Amino acid sequence: MGTQSHFVAREPVRISLPEDPEQWIAIKPKLSVGDRNALYTAMVAIEDNKSEIQVGRYLSVLLEISIVDWHLLGEDGQGIPINRAIIAEFDPDDPLIEAVQEEVAKRNPFGKKKAAGVTI
């Protein structure tokens, strides 16, 4: 009988496009329980003892949590630093960003598991 790891793998997955392999984004291979908690927490705003889900934050926060490294170049050919402000400026229709979003979604199929009776 083999052993099974109960933890998410840590080796990042690099995503690039065939036409520009020098620019890439590395993501976590899968979000952990803590990552998912951080994602859900970041999407909830509480004001006057009422909670509100901020669906509009989902994509930004998901990318912030998923991306661990990158090698992206600006128009001047210089490397672009990794930070939240840059992630928020990504073009969601850019082919590399689309590929990253698709890979993150494929590796993290939300809405299929139940925890304490709640679909997550």
Buried (B, 14 or more C-beta within 10 A) or exposed (E): EEEEEEEEEEEBBEBBEEEEEEBBBBBBBBBBEEBBEBBBEBBEEEEEEEEEEEEEBBBBBBBBBBBBEBBBEEEEEEEBEBEEEBBEEBEEEEEBBEBBBEBBEEBBEBEEEEEEEEEE
